[in-house]
Amino acid sequence: MEDKDLYHLIVNPYKVNREKKVLKKISTIDDTLISLFKKKYPKCDLEDNDYNIIINNLDKLILKQDIDKYINNYLDNIVEEVINKI
């Protein structure tokens, strides 16, 4: 009977360590993004401190793309209105 209890304790560490809380690493969106970049570009040696450089450049690209789309849509609307008035 003692061996049976002992095996159960060996197999189930939570039973032994009830007082100790298992700390889960809180994953942030930044952690997730750097992990995705590492998976996307496995041949590149990306480090965690490279993340800020990547994100800053990505922010600039996204902002530029958004501005370009807005300007193009605005110009398209103006051209369309002029054509409709003629």
C-alpha positions in Angstrom: 0.0 0.0 0.0 2.8 2.4 0.8 4.4 1.7 -2.6 1.2 2.5 -4.4 1.0 5.9 -2.7 4.6 6.6 -3.4 4.2 5.9 -7.1 1.2 8.2 -7.2 3.3 11.0 -5.6 6.1 10.5 -8.0 3.8 10.6 -11.0 1.8 13.6 -9.9 4.2 16.4 -8.7 1.2 18.8 -8.1 0.1 16.5 -5.4 3.5 16.9 -3.6 3.9 20.6 -4.3 0.5 21.9 -3.4 1.8 25.0 -1.5 4.0 26.0 -4.4 2.1 27.9 -7.1 3.2 27.1 -10.7 4.1 30.5 -12.3 2.9 30.8 -15.8 4.8 33.1 -18.1 2.4 35.8 -19.1 2.7 36.1 -22.9 2.4 39.6 -24.3 1.8 40.5 -27.9 5.4 41.6 -28.2 6.6 38.1 -27.1 4.2 36.5 -29.6 5.4 38.7 -32.4 9.1 38.1 -31.9 8.3 34.4 -31.7 6.4 34.6 -35.0 9.3 36.6 -36.6 11.7 33.9 -35.5 9.5 31.2 -37.0 8.9 33.1 -40.2 12.6 33.8 -40.7 14.4 30.7 -39.2 17.6 31.3 -41.1 18.0 34.8 -39.6 19.5 35.2 -36.2 16.9 37.4 -34.6 17.4 38.4 -31.0 14.9 39.9 -28.6 16.6 43.3 -28.7 16.2 43.4 -32.5 12.5 43.5 -31.9 12.4 47.3 -31.3 14.2 48.0 -34.5 11.9 45.7 -36.5 8.7 47.1 -34.9 9.8 50.7 -35.5 10.4 50.1 -39.1 7.2 48.1 -39.4 5.3 51.0 -37.8 6.7 53.4 -40.4 5.9 51.1 -43.3 2.3 50.6 -42.1 1.8 54.3 -41.6 3.2 55.1 -45.0 1.0 52.4 -46.6 -2.1 53.7 -44.8 -1.3 57.3 -45.9 -0.7 56.2 -49.5 -4.1 54.3 -49.6 -5.9 57.3 -48.1 -4.4 59.7 -50.7 -5.1 57.3 -53.6 -8.7 56.9 -52.5 -9.1 60.6 -52.1 -7.7 61.3 -55.5 -9.8 58.6 -57.1 -12.9 60.1 -55.6 -12.0 63.6 -56.9 -11.3 62.2 -60.4 -14.6 60.3 -60.3 -16.5 63.4 -59.3 -15.0 65.5 -62.0 -15.8 62.8 -64.6 -19.4 62.6 -63.3 -19.8 66.4 -63.6 -18.6 66.5 -67.2 
